[in-house]
Amino acid sequence: MPTTRRHLLAGLAAASGALAGIRPAAAQTRWQMATAYPDGNFHTRNVRAFLEEVQSATGGKLQVQLQSNAALLPMNQIKRGVQTGQVQMGEILLSAYGNEDPFFELDSIPQLVTSYDDAKRLMRLSLPFIEARFSRQGLVPLFQVPWPPGGFYTNAPLTSVEQLRGTKLRTFNVMTNRFATLVGAAPTLVQQAELPQAFATGVVNVMVTSAQTGVDTQAWDYAKFFTPVGFTFTRNMVMVSRRAFETLSAEERKAVQEAAAKAETRGWAASAEAQRTQEAALATHGMTVARPSPELLAGLATVSRTMVDEWLTRSGEDGRKVIDAYRAG
């Protein structure tokens, strides 16, 4: 039977359809991810492990190149970078976006939680509200990992809140800024990478942050005392552009979410370990790691109650729901 033009076109169409069916399975997706933290930081190590698991679980179909240490975007531009498609994934300090939405400040209220168990419970209670906010911004939260609880870096022993009055206190989000004001200190916004210079030039002379940050910035070069008080368990959020996420196949999305769940569990354990090892590292380098006095803790608790009440006036009904559920146990 002779081959007609119609038969030929039909054959080409069939072959094209077959190839089209094969192409998505063989396609490779390459993304960029931005984080502001150095490679040695436990958050960064955890993110790298997460990305390796994603690549393995997808058979190499999804590959994500991590740009660490703010090499691609500074911290304050990462969230916007994911929203606009400049990068597909990013890691942020959630509480740094309190000016955008007061709800993001929740985990940075001092002394609201004082243990990892309480911090995890607060995270789970607040997650649905964060997901709703991120969804409206075209973002999908993947996992959250807390920083080790913070303490004060000073050059003299700190035994009461009153000693903070008149100091130049480094701040990094809305809540630390408000804390500084309430205790009579001068709040000064300083990014992590700029801390050594800020202390050296007298821009700040006190800060409250984790032992991990102290090690990352070699705090022994500019401070003598570290007083851990369980100040906050602020969380880093790893997120993905919803538009990019939805281009993945169902199997690939599942692989990302399963790897994210593992990363969250692994990250919480790493945070607790970092608290122990990094406090020891500060001591090894000559800093005094001091136990907080009852007077200092009582003063911090008083400030905390004020800050919770203030936050509730700004966070609306969603904030009240979370705090009531948290207090109910």
N, C-alpha and C positions, 0 to 999 in steps of 0.2 A: 504494500500500500504506500503510495507516494507521500512524502512529507509535505504538508501544506504549510503556508505561512501561519495559519491559525494554530496548527499543531505545534509549530516551532515556538510561537509566543507563549502558548500554554505550558510548554516544557520549560521555557526560561522562567516563567512566573513560578512554576512549582519549585524549580531549583533555587530561585531567589528566596522563596518562602522557607525552604529548608535551611538555607544559609542563615537567614534572619533568626531562625529558631536556635541555631547553634551559637551565634555571635554573643548574646548576653551571657551565656554560660562561660565563655572564654574571656569575656571582657575583664579588665582590671581597673579598679577605681583607686585613684591616688588623691589623698587629702593632706592638708596641712593642719597642724595643731599648735597653738601658742600657749606657753606658760611663762610666768615671770621668775620662776625659781631655778636655782642652780642645779646642776646634774647630781651633786652629792646629797641634795635634800631628799628626805624619805618620800615626800609627795611626788617628786620627779621620778624617783626610782619606781614607785608604785604605778605611775602613769605609763612608764616605759614597759613594764610588765603587762599592763592592760593592753597596750597597743600590739605587743608581740602575740598575746593570746588571741586578739581579734584577727590578726593576719593568719595565724595558724588555723583558727576555727573556720575561716572563710577560704582556706586553701590558697591564700595569697591574692584573692580577688579584691580584697580591701586592704590597702596599705596606707598608713598614716605616718607622715614624717613629723617628728616632734621638734619644735623650735623652742628650746629652753632658755632660761636666764634672760628673758625679755629681748632675745636676739631679733625677733621679728616684730613684736608689739610690746609696748610697756603695759604694765598691769591694768592701768586705767583705760586702756583702749581695747582690751581683749574681748570683752563682752560685746561691744559695738562691732568689733571686727567679725565676730561670728554672726551677728544679726545681719550684717551687710554682705556676707559671703566672702569677705577678704580672707578668712580662714574658715574651715568647716567645723573645727573643734577647738575648744579652749578650756583653760582652767582659771578660775577666779576666786578671790576671797569674797564670799557672798556679802559679808557685812560692809564691804567697801562701797556698796551700792545703796546705802541707806538714804542718800539724797534723792535717789530715783524712786524708792518705795520704802517707807519706814518698816515694812514687814521684814525686809532683808536684814534689819539690824538685830533681830531677836536673839541670835546666838552670841551677840557681843555685849549683852547686858551683864555687867560685872556681878559675879557671885550668884547669878540666877540658877546655874547648875554648878555643882561642886564635885562631880564624879563622872567617869566615862559612862556609867550606866544611865545616869540622869541625862547626860548629853545625848545619848542615843535615843532615849525616850522622847526628848524634845524634838530631835530631828524627825522622827517618825510622825509625830503629831503635826509638825509644820509642813511636811513634804507636800500634801495635797494642795495647800495654799500656794506654795512655791511653784508647783507644776502648773497651776492655773495661770499664774502671772507670767511664767516663761512661755506658756503656750500662746498667750496673746502677743508675745514679742517674737514669735517664730523660733523658739528655742525648745530643746528637749533636755531636761536634766538626766544625767546618766548615773553619777554617784557622788557622794559627799564623804569627805574625810576630815576629821578635826585636827587642828594644831594641838600639840600638848598644851595643857593649861599654863597660863601665863604667870609671870612674877615680875617683880620690880628690879631694875638695874640701877644701882646708885653707887656713889663713891663714899658713902658713909652709911652706917647701920640705919635701917628704917624700922622703927618700932611703933609708929602711929601715923594715921592719916594726916594729922596736923603738920607733920614734917614735910609734906608735899606742897604746902602753901608757899607760894613765891618761887617755886622751881619752874624750869622750862621743860615741860613734859612732852615727849614725842608722841604724836597721835597718828593714827592710820585709818580711822573711819569716824563716822558720826558719833558713835557711842564713846570712844576714847576721848574725843574732843569734848563731849559733854561732861565726862568724868573729870577731866582736867579742870574744867570751869567750876564744877561743884566743890572740888577740894581746894580751890584757890590757886591752882597752877596756871601757867601760861601755855595754852595748847599750841603745838607746832607740828604741822603735817610734814612728815619726812618719810620718803619711800625707803624700803629696806636696804637697797643698794647704796644709799647715801648716808647711812647711819654713822659709820666711822668718821666721816668728814664732819657731820653735824655735831658730834660730840667734841671732836678736836677743835672746832672753831667756836664752840660755846653756843651754837644755835639751840641745842638741847643739853640738859645735864641729867635727866632722868627718863627712863622709858619703862613701859610695862608690856611685856611680850613673852613668848615662849623661850625655853632653853634652846630649842632648835635654832631660832633666829639668832640667839646669842652666839652660838657656835658658827653659824653661817657667816656672821659678820665679825667674828673674832672679838667678842665683847670684852675680853680680858685686856685688850689694848686701850680701852676707854672707860671701863667701869671696874669697881673692886668687889661689889656685893651683888648677889642675886638672892632675892627673897621670894620663893615660890608661894603663891597664895591661892592657886586655882582660880585665877582672875576670870578667865573665860575659856570656853572650848569653841573658839571660832572655827568655822568649817570652810574648807575649799570645795568648790563645786566644779565638776567636770561636765561639760555640756556639749551638745551638738546642734548644728543648724537643722531645724525641722525640714526645711526644703531639701537639704543634702541627705538627711536621714531617710526621707521618703523615696529617694531615688534608688535606694538599696532594695534588693530582693527581700522577701519575708524571711528567708533563711539567714541572710546576712544581718538583718535587723535583730533577729533572735540571738545570733552569735555576739553582736555588740552588747546587747542587754545582759546576756549571761556572763560575759567577761566583766561587765561593769559591776554586777552583783559580787563577783569574786574579788574585784579590786576594792570595793567598799569594805568587805570583811577583812581583807588583807591590810588595807590602809588603817583601819581602826586599831588593829593589833600593832602595826608599825608605829602608830602615834604613841601608844602606851609605852612601847619599848624605847622610843625616842626620848620620852620624858625621863626615863631612868638613865639612859646612856649619856644623854646630852647634859643633864645636870652634873653627872660624874665628870664629863669632859670639861665643863666650866671649872670645877674644883681642881682638876688635874693641871689646868693652866693658871692656877693661882688665885682664882676668885673664891670668895667666901660664900658658900651656899648656906644661908641662914634660915632657921625655922621662924615662921611668922609669930609674932607675939599675939596673945589674946586681945590686947588693945587694938592692934592693927586690924585683926579680923572683924572685931566688933564695929570699928569705924567703917570698914568696907561694906559690911552688911547694912548699915544705916544708909549709906550712899546708894546701895543696890535697890533698896525699897523705894527710894525717891525716883530712881531711874526707871523702874518697872512702871510706877504710876504715871510718869511722864510719857513713857512709850505707849501706854494704853490709850492716852488721849489722842495719839497720832495714828495708831495702827488700826483703829476702827473695830468693827464687829469681829473681823477675822482674828485680830490680836487678842481680843477678849476670849474668844473660843479656845484658842490655843493655851493661853495662860490658865484659864479655868480647868481645862482638861489636864494640864500638867500638874496643877496644884491638887487635883482630885486623886492623883496617883495612879 
